[in-house]
Amino acid sequence: MNTSLKEEAIFIADSHYNKKNQEFLYLLERIEKDDFFTSQIFLMGDNFDFLSVESKYFVEQNYEVIDRLNQLSLKKEIIYLEGNHDFNLQKLFPNIKVIKREEQPFLIKYKNNVIALSHGDNFINWKYELFCKIIRNSFLLWFLNFIDIKFFISIKIEQVLLKKNICHKISNFEKIAKKRLKNYNSNIIIEGHYHQGSSFNFENKEYINVPSLCCQKSFIRFKDNQFIEEK
């Protein structure tokens, strides 16, 4: 636990950047231009609609944002928690601390608090765990890239993702959040993945679901000992 939370840190989750969802690019441009100050950036996963180092098509499609992140990482501390849409990223982001799914929750500290960070797709079930291991397998991904003649596989994946509706309210999310707390020992838990942008307090534990930059058009800033939603 070598990372400490800094005042004015921001948490960005579930941007699902693609041809349709451009909010992530716009926010990075604002940070580059110093439209607002941030001391530290936590990317909470699924910031790209799909990205892995093995996929030549998606690396090319996302090159502008990849390059901006790498340039920004020379000036800002960036911690990137891999999600279920963006993984095997370290080679793409040499100056960014990339936290793989199996390394989550990632623990950081602030004063006497221990804060647990996860994308949020962990602690599901063994079937999902197996699926995650298969889909992240570099040999499989390199093979798929090899047979992706004229990018017919990648373009098909992209078309499916572009049509997908990812923004919806989960009616029983408070119950889901309370159940997820059982997997953590920390007193503050921060996740993405669910696209809800909701916070709850249960038995002296604080649960924060970072809003989806794609859906809610907002992110979380840590300021004056509080986690505040900003647009």
PyRosetta script that sets phi, psi and omega in degrees:
from pyrosetta import init, pose_from_sequence

init()
pose = pose_from_sequence("MNTSLKEEAIFIADSHYNKKNQEFLYLLERIEKDDFFTSQIFLMGDNFDFLSVESKYFVEQNYEVIDRLNQLSLKKEIIYLEGNHDFNLQKLFPNIKVIKREEQPFLIKYKNNVIALSHGDNFINWKYELFCKIIRNSFLLWFLNFIDIKFFISIKIEQVLLKKNICHKISNFEKIAKKRLKNYNSNIIIEGHYHQGSSFNFENKEYINVPSLCCQKSFIRFKDNQFIEEK")
pose.set_psi(1, 73.1)
pose.set_omega(1, -176.2)
pose.set_phi(2, -96.2)
pose.set_psi(2, -6.4)
pose.set_omega(2, -177.2)
pose.set_phi(3, -100.1)
pose.set_psi(3, 130.2)
pose.set_omega(3, 176.6)
pose.set_phi(4, -110.7)
pose.set_psi(4, 141.6)
pose.set_omega(4, 177.2)
pose.set_phi(5, -72.7)
pose.set_psi(5, 132.6)
pose.set_omega(5, -178.8)
pose.set_phi(6, -105.2)
pose.set_psi(6, 149.2)
pose.set_omega(6, 172.1)
pose.set_phi(7, -58.3)
pose.set_psi(7, 137.0)
pose.set_omega(7, -178.6)
pose.set_phi(8, 74.8)
pose.set_psi(8, 17.7)
pose.set_omega(8, 171.6)
pose.set_phi(9, -69.5)
pose.set_psi(9, 151.2)
pose.set_omega(9, 175.7)
pose.set_phi(10, -124.9)
pose.set_psi(10, 150.8)
pose.set_omega(10, 179.7)
pose.set_phi(11, -120.3)
pose.set_psi(11, 121.0)
pose.set_omega(11, -179.0)
pose.set_phi(12, -118.1)
pose.set_psi(12, 127.8)
pose.set_omega(12, -176.2)
pose.set_phi(13, -132.9)
pose.set_psi(13, 148.5)
pose.set_omega(13, 165.6)
pose.set_phi(14, 50.3)
pose.set_psi(14, 51.6)
pose.set_omega(14, 175.1)
pose.set_phi(15, -72.7)
pose.set_psi(15, -29.5)
pose.set_omega(15, -178.7)
pose.set_phi(16, 46.8)
pose.set_psi(16, 49.6)
pose.set_omega(16, -176.9)
pose.set_phi(17, -60.2)
pose.set_psi(17, 128.1)
pose.set_omega(17, 174.3)
pose.set_phi(18, -158.1)
pose.set_psi(18, -166.7)
pose.set_omega(18, -178.5)
pose.set_phi(19, -62.4)
pose.set_psi(19, -27.6)
pose.set_omega(19, -176.8)
pose.set_phi(20, -92.7)
pose.set_psi(20, -39.0)
pose.set_omega(20, -176.2)
pose.set_phi(21, -102.4)
pose.set_psi(21, 102.7)
pose.set_omega(21, -173.1)
pose.set_phi(22, -108.1)
pose.set_psi(22, 6.8)
pose.set_omega(22, -173.8)
pose.set_phi(23, -59.7)
pose.set_psi(23, -35.9)
pose.set_omega(23, -178.2)
pose.set_phi(24, -63.5)
pose.set_psi(24, -43.2)
pose.set_omega(24, 177.7)
pose.set_phi(25, -61.7)
pose.set_psi(25, -44.4)
pose.set_omega(25, -178.9)
pose.set_phi(26, -62.8)
pose.set_psi(26, -40.4)
pose.set_omega(26, -179.6)
pose.set_phi(27, -67.5)
pose.set_psi(27, -40.6)
pose.set_omega(27, 177.1)
pose.set_phi(28, -62.8)
pose.set_psi(28, -37.5)
pose.set_omega(28, 177.5)
pose.set_phi(29, -63.6)
pose.set_psi(29, -39.5)
pose.set_omega(29, 177.9)
pose.set_phi(30, -63.5)
pose.set_psi(30, -41.0)
pose.set_omega(30, 179.1)
pose.set_phi(31, -66.1)
pose.set_psi(31, -42.7)
pose.set_omega(31, 178.6)
pose.set_phi(32, -59.6)
pose.set_psi(32, -39.3)
pose.set_omega(32, -177.1)
pose.set_phi(33, -84.0)
pose.set_psi(33, 2.6)
pose.set_omega(33, -178.6)
pose.set_phi(34, 59.5)
pose.set_psi(34, 36.1)
pose.set_omega(34, 173.4)
pose.set_phi(35, -63.3)
pose.set_psi(35, -30.8)
pose.set_omega(35, 170.4)
pose.set_phi(36, -147.8)
pose.set_psi(36, 157.1)
pose.set_omega(36, -177.1)
pose.set_phi(37, -91.3)
pose.set_psi(37, 140.6)
pose.set_omega(37, 168.6)
pose.set_phi(38, -142.8)
pose.set_psi(38, 139.1)
pose.set_omega(38, -177.1)
pose.set_phi(39, -92.1)
pose.set_psi(39, -20.3)
pose.set_omega(39, -168.6)
pose.set_phi(40, -161.6)
pose.set_psi(40, 139.8)
pose.set_omega(40, -176.5)
pose.set_phi(41, -124.0)
pose.set_psi(41, 122.6)
pose.set_omega(41, 173.4)
pose.set_phi(42, -106.9)
pose.set_psi(42, 116.1)
pose.set_omega(42, 174.7)
pose.set_phi(43, -95.9)
pose.set_psi(43, 116.2)
pose.set_omega(43, -167.5)
pose.set_phi(44, -93.5)
pose.set_psi(44, 15.1)
pose.set_omega(44, 174.9)
pose.set_phi(45, 102.1)
pose.set_psi(45, 155.1)
pose.set_omega(45, -177.1)
pose.set_phi(46, 56.8)
pose.set_psi(46, 34.4)
pose.set_omega(46, 175.7)
pose.set_phi(47, -76.1)
pose.set_psi(47, -19.5)
pose.set_omega(47, 169.8)
pose.set_phi(48, -112.5)
pose.set_psi(48, 147.1)
pose.set_omega(48, 178.3)
pose.set_phi(49, -67.6)
pose.set_psi(49, -32.1)
pose.set_omega(49, 165.3)
pose.set_phi(50, -159.8)
pose.set_psi(50, 135.4)
pose.set_omega(50, 176.6)
pose.set_phi(51, -162.6)
pose.set_psi(51, 129.9)
pose.set_omega(51, 166.7)
pose.set_phi(52, -149.0)
pose.set_psi(52, 153.7)
pose.set_omega(52, -175.9)
pose.set_phi(53, -62.7)
pose.set_psi(53, -25.5)
pose.set_omega(53, -176.8)
pose.set_phi(54, -77.3)
pose.set_psi(54, -18.7)
pose.set_omega(54, -174.0)
pose.set_phi(55, -93.2)
pose.set_psi(55, 99.7)
pose.set_omega(55, -176.3)
pose.set_phi(56, -59.8)
pose.set_psi(56, -42.2)
pose.set_omega(56, -177.5)
pose.set_phi(57, -60.8)
pose.set_psi(57, -49.4)
pose.set_omega(57, -175.9)
pose.set_phi(58, -73.7)
pose.set_psi(58, -29.1)
pose.set_omega(58, 173.3)
pose.set_phi(59, -63.6)
pose.set_psi(59, -43.0)
pose.set_omega(59, 178.4)
pose.set_phi(60, -66.3)
pose.set_psi(60, -42.3)
pose.set_omega(60, -179.3)
pose.set_phi(61, -63.3)
pose.set_psi(61, -32.4)
pose.set_omega(61, -175.5)
pose.set_phi(62, -103.7)
pose.set_psi(62, 15.2)
pose.set_omega(62, -172.0)
pose.set_phi(63, -58.0)
pose.set_psi(63, -41.0)
pose.set_omega(63, -176.9)
pose.set_phi(64, -60.4)
pose.set_psi(64, -44.6)
pose.set_omega(64, -179.0)
pose.set_phi(65, -72.0)
pose.set_psi(65, -39.2)
pose.set_omega(65, 176.4)
pose.set_phi(66, -57.5)
pose.set_psi(66, -46.4)
pose.set_omega(66, -179.6)
pose.set_phi(67, -64.4)
pose.set_psi(67, -42.3)
pose.set_omega(67, 179.3)
pose.set_phi(68, -63.1)
pose.set_psi(68, -41.2)
pose.set_omega(68, 177.2)
pose.set_phi(69, -62.6)
pose.set_psi(69, -42.2)
pose.set_omega(69, 179.8)
pose.set_phi(70, -66.1)
pose.set_psi(70, -38.1)
pose.set_omega(70, 176.7)
pose.set_phi(71, -67.0)
pose.set_psi(71, -40.8)
pose.set_omega(71, -179.7)
pose.set_phi(72, -66.8)
pose.set_psi(72, -32.8)
pose.set_omega(72, -178.5)
pose.set_phi(73, -67.6)
pose.set_psi(73, -14.8)
pose.set_omega(73, 175.8)
pose.set_phi(74, -77.2)
pose.set_psi(74, -16.8)
pose.set_omega(74, -177.4)
pose.set_phi(75, -116.2)
pose.set_psi(75, -25.1)
pose.set_omega(75, -175.8)
pose.set_phi(76, -124.2)
pose.set_psi(76, 151.9)
pose.set_omega(76, 171.8)
pose.set_phi(77, -79.2)
pose.set_psi(77, 121.6)
pose.set_omega(77, -179.6)
pose.set_phi(78, -123.0)
pose.set_psi(78, 129.3)
pose.set_omega(78, 174.7)
pose.set_phi(79, -117.6)
pose.set_psi(79, 124.2)
pose.set_omega(79, -174.9)
pose.set_phi(80, -115.2)
pose.set_psi(80, 111.7)
pose.set_omega(80, 174.2)
pose.set_phi(81, -89.0)
pose.set_psi(81, 118.9)
pose.set_omega(81, -178.4)
pose.set_phi(82, -65.7)
pose.set_psi(82, 145.8)
pose.set_omega(82, 178.9)
pose.set_phi(83, -111.4)
pose.set_psi(83, -158.4)
pose.set_omega(83, 178.1)
pose.set_phi(84, -92.8)
pose.set_psi(84, -3.8)
pose.set_omega(84, 175.3)
pose.set_phi(85, -111.4)
pose.set_psi(85, -13.3)
pose.set_omega(85, -177.9)
pose.set_phi(86, -138.1)
pose.set_psi(86, 115.7)
pose.set_omega(86, -175.7)
pose.set_phi(87, -153.7)
pose.set_psi(87, 169.0)
pose.set_omega(87, -173.7)
pose.set_phi(88, 55.1)
pose.set_psi(88, 53.0)
pose.set_omega(88, -168.2)
pose.set_phi(89, -101.5)
pose.set_psi(89, -16.1)
pose.set_omega(89, -168.1)
pose.set_phi(90, -56.2)
pose.set_psi(90, -39.2)
pose.set_omega(90, -179.5)
pose.set_phi(91, -67.4)
pose.set_psi(91, -24.3)
pose.set_omega(91, 177.3)
pose.set_phi(92, -78.6)
pose.set_psi(92, -25.8)
pose.set_omega(92, -174.3)
pose.set_phi(93, -129.0)
pose.set_psi(93, 75.2)
pose.set_omega(93, -173.2)
pose.set_phi(94, -63.1)
pose.set_psi(94, -26.4)
pose.set_omega(94, -177.6)
pose.set_phi(95, -102.0)
pose.set_psi(95, 5.4)
pose.set_omega(95, 179.8)
pose.set_phi(96, -105.1)
pose.set_psi(96, 139.0)
pose.set_omega(96, 176.1)
pose.set_phi(97, -79.4)
pose.set_psi(97, 107.2)
pose.set_omega(97, -177.8)
pose.set_phi(98, -96.8)
pose.set_psi(98, 127.9)
pose.set_omega(98, -179.0)
pose.set_phi(99, -108.9)
pose.set_psi(99, 110.4)
pose.set_omega(99, 179.8)
pose.set_phi(100, -68.4)
pose.set_psi(100, 161.7)
pose.set_omega(100, -178.3)
pose.set_phi(101, -57.6)
pose.set_psi(101, -41.3)
pose.set_omega(101, -178.1)
pose.set_phi(102, -71.2)
pose.set_psi(102, -10.3)
pose.set_omega(102, 177.5)
pose.set_phi(103, -97.9)
pose.set_psi(103, 3.9)
pose.set_omega(103, 179.8)
pose.set_phi(104, -100.3)
pose.set_psi(104, 142.3)
pose.set_omega(104, 9.7)
pose.set_phi(105, -72.1)
pose.set_psi(105, 144.8)
pose.set_omega(105, 176.2)
pose.set_phi(106, -98.6)
pose.set_psi(106, 122.2)
pose.set_omega(106, -173.9)
pose.set_phi(107, -95.6)
pose.set_psi(107, 130.9)
pose.set_omega(107, 174.4)
pose.set_phi(108, -126.4)
pose.set_psi(108, 166.7)
pose.set_omega(108, -177.1)
pose.set_phi(109, -124.3)
pose.set_psi(109, 151.4)
pose.set_omega(109, 172.1)
pose.set_phi(110, -147.3)
pose.set_psi(110, 110.3)
pose.set_omega(110, -175.1)
pose.set_phi(111, 54.4)
pose.set_psi(111, -119.0)
pose.set_omega(111, -178.9)
pose.set_phi(112, -95.2)
pose.set_psi(112, 6.3)
pose.set_omega(112, -177.1)
pose.set_phi(113, -96.8)
pose.set_psi(113, 142.0)
pose.set_omega(113, 168.5)
pose.set_phi(114, -107.8)
pose.set_psi(114, 124.6)
pose.set_omega(114, -175.8)
pose.set_phi(115, -112.1)
pose.set_psi(115, 128.0)
pose.set_omega(115, 180.0)
pose.set_phi(116, -100.8)
pose.set_psi(116, 126.8)
pose.set_omega(116, 179.6)
pose.set_phi(117, -114.3)
pose.set_psi(117, 133.0)
pose.set_omega(117, 173.8)
pose.set_phi(118, -145.1)
pose.set_psi(118, 151.3)
pose.set_omega(118, 170.9)
pose.set_phi(119, -60.2)
pose.set_psi(119, -43.9)
pose.set_omega(119, 175.3)
pose.set_phi(120, 123.1)
pose.set_psi(120, -2.5)
pose.set_omega(120, -179.9)
pose.set_phi(121, -99.7)
pose.set_psi(121, 19.0)
pose.set_omega(121, 174.6)
pose.set_phi(122, -93.7)
pose.set_psi(122, 174.2)
pose.set_omega(122, 178.8)
pose.set_phi(123, 57.9)
pose.set_psi(123, 41.9)
pose.set_omega(123, -179.1)
pose.set_phi(124, -97.8)
pose.set_psi(124, -83.7)
pose.set_omega(124, 175.2)
pose.set_phi(125, -161.6)
pose.set_psi(125, 172.6)
pose.set_omega(125, -173.5)
pose.set_phi(126, -67.2)
pose.set_psi(126, -31.4)
pose.set_omega(126, 179.5)
pose.set_phi(127, -65.2)
pose.set_psi(127, -43.0)
pose.set_omega(127, 178.8)
pose.set_phi(128, -68.3)
pose.set_psi(128, -36.8)
pose.set_omega(128, 177.1)
pose.set_phi(129, -60.4)
pose.set_psi(129, -43.4)
pose.set_omega(129, 179.1)
pose.set_phi(130, -64.3)
pose.set_psi(130, -44.2)
pose.set_omega(130, 177.4)
pose.set_phi(131, -57.4)
pose.set_psi(131, -43.9)
pose.set_omega(131, -178.7)
pose.set_phi(132, -62.8)
pose.set_psi(132, -39.7)
pose.set_omega(132, 179.2)
pose.set_phi(133, -66.2)
pose.set_psi(133, -39.6)
pose.set_omega(133, -179.4)
pose.set_phi(134, -67.6)
pose.set_psi(134, -48.5)
pose.set_omega(134, -174.0)
pose.set_phi(135, -69.7)
pose.set_psi(135, -21.3)
pose.set_omega(135, 179.2)
pose.set_phi(136, -93.9)
pose.set_psi(136, -0.6)
pose.set_omega(136, -177.8)
pose.set_phi(137, -66.5)
pose.set_psi(137, 118.5)
pose.set_omega(137, -174.7)
pose.set_phi(138, -62.3)
pose.set_psi(138, -38.8)
pose.set_omega(138, -179.6)
pose.set_phi(139, -63.0)
pose.set_psi(139, -42.1)
pose.set_omega(139, 177.6)
pose.set_phi(140, -63.7)
pose.set_psi(140, -45.1)
pose.set_omega(140, -177.9)
pose.set_phi(141, -66.6)
pose.set_psi(141, -39.8)
pose.set_omega(141, 176.6)
pose.set_phi(142, -64.1)
pose.set_psi(142, -38.5)
pose.set_omega(142, 178.5)
pose.set_phi(143, -64.5)
pose.set_psi(143, -45.2)
pose.set_omega(143, 178.3)
pose.set_phi(144, -62.0)
pose.set_psi(144, -37.7)
pose.set_omega(144, 177.0)
pose.set_phi(145, -65.4)
pose.set_psi(145, -36.9)
pose.set_omega(145, -179.7)
pose.set_phi(146, -64.8)
pose.set_psi(146, -39.5)
pose.set_omega(146, -178.2)
pose.set_phi(147, -91.0)
pose.set_psi(147, 2.8)
pose.set_omega(147, -178.0)
pose.set_phi(148, -80.2)
pose.set_psi(148, 64.9)
pose.set_omega(148, -176.3)
pose.set_phi(149, -64.1)
pose.set_psi(149, 127.1)
pose.set_omega(149, -176.5)
pose.set_phi(150, 52.6)
pose.set_psi(150, 26.0)
pose.set_omega(150, 175.4)
pose.set_phi(151, 60.0)
pose.set_psi(151, 31.1)
pose.set_omega(151, -176.4)
pose.set_phi(152, -65.4)
pose.set_psi(152, -33.4)
pose.set_omega(152, 178.0)
pose.set_phi(153, -71.2)
pose.set_psi(153, -48.4)
pose.set_omega(153, -177.4)
pose.set_phi(154, -62.7)
pose.set_psi(154, -40.8)
pose.set_omega(154, -179.7)
pose.set_phi(155, -66.0)
pose.set_psi(155, -37.5)
pose.set_omega(155, 177.1)
pose.set_phi(156, -64.2)
pose.set_psi(156, -43.9)
pose.set_omega(156, 177.1)
pose.set_phi(157, -60.3)
pose.set_psi(157, -44.8)
pose.set_omega(157, -179.8)
pose.set_phi(158, -60.3)
pose.set_psi(158, -43.1)
pose.set_omega(158, -179.7)
pose.set_phi(159, -62.9)
pose.set_psi(159, -41.1)
pose.set_omega(159, 178.5)
pose.set_phi(160, -63.7)
pose.set_psi(160, -44.5)
pose.set_omega(160, -178.9)
pose.set_phi(161, -65.0)
pose.set_psi(161, -38.8)
pose.set_omega(161, -179.4)
pose.set_phi(162, -65.2)
pose.set_psi(162, -29.4)
pose.set_omega(162, -179.5)
pose.set_phi(163, -85.4)
pose.set_psi(163, -13.7)
pose.set_omega(163, -173.1)
pose.set_phi(164, -74.0)
pose.set_psi(164, 133.7)
pose.set_omega(164, 175.2)
pose.set_phi(165, -91.8)
pose.set_psi(165, 109.8)
pose.set_omega(165, -174.7)
pose.set_phi(166, -103.8)
pose.set_psi(166, -1.3)
pose.set_omega(166, -174.4)
pose.set_phi(167, -107.8)
pose.set_psi(167, 108.0)
pose.set_omega(167, 176.2)
pose.set_phi(168, -157.5)
pose.set_psi(168, 153.8)
pose.set_omega(168, -179.6)
pose.set_phi(169, -85.9)
pose.set_psi(169, 135.5)
pose.set_omega(169, 176.1)
pose.set_phi(170, -96.6)
pose.set_psi(170, 114.6)
pose.set_omega(170, -171.0)
pose.set_phi(171, -65.0)
pose.set_psi(171, -34.3)
pose.set_omega(171, -177.6)
pose.set_phi(172, -106.6)
pose.set_psi(172, 33.6)
pose.set_omega(172, -172.8)
pose.set_phi(173, -66.2)
pose.set_psi(173, -32.4)
pose.set_omega(173, 178.1)
pose.set_phi(174, -59.6)
pose.set_psi(174, -39.9)
pose.set_omega(174, 178.2)
pose.set_phi(175, -66.6)
pose.set_psi(175, -40.2)
pose.set_omega(175, 178.0)
pose.set_phi(176, -63.8)
pose.set_psi(176, -44.2)
pose.set_omega(176, 179.8)
pose.set_phi(177, -61.4)
pose.set_psi(177, -43.5)
pose.set_omega(177, 179.6)
pose.set_phi(178, -62.5)
pose.set_psi(178, -38.9)
pose.set_omega(178, 178.1)
pose.set_phi(179, -67.2)
pose.set_psi(179, -38.6)
pose.set_omega(179, -178.7)
pose.set_phi(180, -67.7)
pose.set_psi(180, -27.6)
pose.set_omega(180, 179.3)
pose.set_phi(181, -59.7)
pose.set_psi(181, -25.9)
pose.set_omega(181, -178.2)
pose.set_phi(182, -64.7)
pose.set_psi(182, -18.4)
pose.set_omega(182, -179.0)
pose.set_phi(183, -87.5)
pose.set_psi(183, -2.8)
pose.set_omega(183, -174.0)
pose.set_phi(184, -123.0)
pose.set_psi(184, 145.2)
pose.set_omega(184, 175.2)
pose.set_phi(185, -100.3)
pose.set_psi(185, -8.9)
pose.set_omega(185, -176.3)
pose.set_phi(186, -77.9)
pose.set_psi(186, 159.4)
pose.set_omega(186, 178.9)
pose.set_phi(187, -88.8)
pose.set_psi(187, -12.7)
pose.set_omega(187, 174.0)
pose.set_phi(188, -129.8)
pose.set_psi(188, 126.8)
pose.set_omega(188, -179.5)
pose.set_phi(189, -123.3)
pose.set_psi(189, 129.3)
pose.set_omega(189, 179.8)
pose.set_phi(190, -125.0)
pose.set_psi(190, 124.8)
pose.set_omega(190, -180.0)
pose.set_phi(191, -133.1)
pose.set_psi(191, 161.7)
pose.set_omega(191, 168.6)
pose.set_phi(192, -110.9)
pose.set_psi(192, -134.1)
pose.set_omega(192, 167.8)
pose.set_phi(193, 73.6)
pose.set_psi(193, -41.3)
pose.set_omega(193, -170.3)
pose.set_phi(194, -90.9)
pose.set_psi(194, -11.1)
pose.set_omega(194, 174.1)
pose.set_phi(195, 62.3)
pose.set_psi(195, 34.3)
pose.set_omega(195, -175.3)
pose.set_phi(196, -106.6)
pose.set_psi(196, -32.8)
pose.set_omega(196, -179.0)
pose.set_phi(197, 62.1)
pose.set_psi(197, 43.2)
pose.set_omega(197, -177.4)
pose.set_phi(198, -119.5)
pose.set_psi(198, 152.3)
pose.set_omega(198, 177.3)
pose.set_phi(199, -130.0)
pose.set_psi(199, 144.7)
pose.set_omega(199, -179.7)
pose.set_phi(200, -142.0)
pose.set_psi(200, 154.2)
pose.set_omega(200, 172.2)
pose.set_phi(201, -118.3)
pose.set_psi(201, 123.1)
pose.set_omega(201, 179.0)
pose.set_phi(202, -129.7)
pose.set_psi(202, 116.0)
pose.set_omega(202, 173.5)
pose.set_phi(203, 47.6)
pose.set_psi(203, 55.4)
pose.set_omega(203, 177.0)
pose.set_phi(204, 67.3)
pose.set_psi(204, 14.4)
pose.set_omega(204, 173.2)
pose.set_phi(205, -113.4)
pose.set_psi(205, 137.4)
pose.set_omega(205, 179.3)
pose.set_phi(206, -106.0)
pose.set_psi(206, 126.3)
pose.set_omega(206, 177.6)
pose.set_phi(207, -112.1)
pose.set_psi(207, 126.2)
pose.set_omega(207, -179.4)
pose.set_phi(208, -123.4)
pose.set_psi(208, 121.1)
pose.set_omega(208, 170.9)
pose.set_phi(209, -100.9)
pose.set_psi(209, 112.0)
pose.set_omega(209, -176.9)
pose.set_phi(210, -64.3)
pose.set_psi(210, 131.9)
pose.set_omega(210, 179.2)
pose.set_phi(211, -61.8)
pose.set_psi(211, 150.2)
pose.set_omega(211, 175.8)
pose.set_phi(212, -74.5)
pose.set_psi(212, 124.9)
pose.set_omega(212, 178.0)
pose.set_phi(213, -62.7)
pose.set_psi(213, -31.3)
pose.set_omega(213, 178.3)
pose.set_phi(214, -71.0)
pose.set_psi(214, -44.3)
pose.set_omega(214, -172.6)
pose.set_phi(215, -88.5)
pose.set_psi(215, -54.8)
pose.set_omega(215, -177.7)
pose.set_phi(216, -88.7)
pose.set_psi(216, -8.1)
pose.set_omega(216, -179.4)
pose.set_phi(217, 58.7)
pose.set_psi(217, 33.9)
pose.set_omega(217, -177.1)
pose.set_phi(218, -144.6)
pose.set_psi(218, 171.5)
pose.set_omega(218, -179.4)
pose.set_phi(219, -144.3)
pose.set_psi(219, -179.1)
pose.set_omega(219, -179.4)
pose.set_phi(220, -113.0)
pose.set_psi(220, 134.8)
pose.set_omega(220, 173.0)
pose.set_phi(221, -115.3)
pose.set_psi(221, 139.4)
pose.set_omega(221, 174.3)
pose.set_phi(222, -97.3)
pose.set_psi(222, 115.5)
pose.set_omega(222, -175.7)
pose.set_phi(223, -149.9)
pose.set_psi(223, 133.4)
pose.set_omega(223, 178.5)
pose.set_phi(224, 53.5)
pose.set_psi(224, 44.6)
pose.set_omega(224, 176.4)
pose.set_phi(225, 65.4)
pose.set_psi(225, 22.1)
pose.set_omega(225, 179.4)
pose.set_phi(226, -132.7)
pose.set_psi(226, 151.9)
pose.set_omega(226, 174.0)
pose.set_phi(227, -100.4)
pose.set_psi(227, 112.9)
pose.set_omega(227, -170.7)
pose.set_phi(228, -117.4)
pose.set_psi(228, 134.0)
pose.set_omega(228, 176.8)
pose.set_phi(229, -78.4)
pose.set_psi(229, 132.3)
pose.set_omega(229, 178.9)
pose.set_phi(230, -132.0)
pose.set_psi(230, 155.6)
pose.set_omega(230, 175.3)
pose.set_phi(231, -110.5)
pose.dump_pdb("model.pdb")
